[in-house]
Amino acid sequence: MAIESILAQIDAEIARLTQIRSLLANTGVAAKKATAPKAKKAAKAKGKKRRVLSPEARKRIADAQRKRWAAQKAKVK
């Protein structure tokens, strides 16, 4: 009798989870449809320009990073 009760509870839980999953799956489909079309995404990507660093700026950044690494390495020893 106890096993039948446990099985009934498991079946009820499976039914509940199946219902929740179907609700979430339907929500996911609606959310995908509500997103921006490809044209908007393309326009957004077109408007972004990539920032370019000069070679001097890259060198300054690299030198500063090497200095930080050296300081960290010296602290460990």
C-alpha positions as CSV (number, residue, x, y, z in Angstrom):
1,M,0.0,0.0,0.0
2,A,2.8,2.4,0.8
3,I,4.4,1.7,-2.6
4,E,1.1,2.6,-4.3
5,S,1.0,5.8,-2.5
6,I,4.6,6.7,-3.4
7,L,3.9,5.8,-7.1
8,A,0.8,8.0,-7.1
9,Q,2.8,10.9,-5.7
10,I,5.5,10.4,-8.3
11,D,2.9,10.3,-11.1
12,A,1.3,13.5,-9.8
13,E,4.7,15.2,-9.7
14,I,5.5,14.1,-13.2
15,A,2.2,15.5,-14.5
16,R,2.9,18.8,-12.7
17,L,6.4,19.0,-14.1
18,T,5.1,18.1,-17.6
19,Q,2.6,20.9,-17.4
20,I,5.2,23.4,-16.2
21,R,7.6,22.3,-19.0
22,S,4.9,22.9,-21.7
23,L,4.1,26.3,-20.3
24,L,7.8,27.3,-20.3
25,A,8.3,25.9,-23.8
26,N,5.4,27.9,-25.1
27,T,6.8,31.0,-23.4
28,G,10.1,30.4,-25.0
29,V,8.5,30.4,-28.5
30,A,6.7,33.6,-27.8
31,A,9.8,35.2,-26.5
32,K,11.7,34.3,-29.7
33,K,9.0,35.8,-31.9
34,A,9.1,39.1,-29.8
35,T,12.8,39.7,-30.4
36,A,14.1,42.2,-32.9
37,P,14.2,41.2,-36.5
38,K,17.5,40.7,-38.3
39,A,17.3,44.1,-40.0
40,K,17.4,45.8,-36.7
41,K,20.3,43.7,-35.5
42,A,22.2,44.4,-38.7
43,A,21.6,48.1,-38.4
44,K,22.8,48.0,-34.8
45,A,26.0,46.2,-35.8
46,K,26.6,48.6,-38.7
47,G,26.5,51.6,-36.3
48,K,29.3,50.2,-34.1
49,K,32.8,51.2,-35.0
50,R,35.7,49.3,-33.7
51,R,38.2,51.3,-31.7
52,V,41.7,51.2,-33.0
53,L,44.8,51.9,-30.8
54,S,47.9,53.5,-32.2
55,P,51.1,51.4,-32.0
56,E,52.4,53.8,-29.3
57,A,49.3,53.3,-27.2
58,R,49.6,49.5,-27.5
59,K,53.3,49.7,-26.5
60,R,52.4,51.9,-23.4
61,I,49.7,49.4,-22.4
62,A,52.0,46.4,-22.9
63,D,54.8,48.1,-20.9
64,A,52.5,48.9,-18.1
65,Q,51.2,45.4,-18.0
66,R,54.7,43.9,-17.9
67,K,55.5,46.3,-15.0
68,R,52.4,45.0,-13.1
69,W,53.4,41.4,-13.8
70,A,57.0,42.1,-12.6
71,A,55.7,43.7,-9.4
72,Q,53.4,40.7,-8.8
73,K,56.2,38.3,-9.4
74,A,58.5,40.2,-7.1
75,K,55.9,40.2,-4.4
76,V,55.5,36.4,-4.6
77,K,59.3,35.7,-4.2
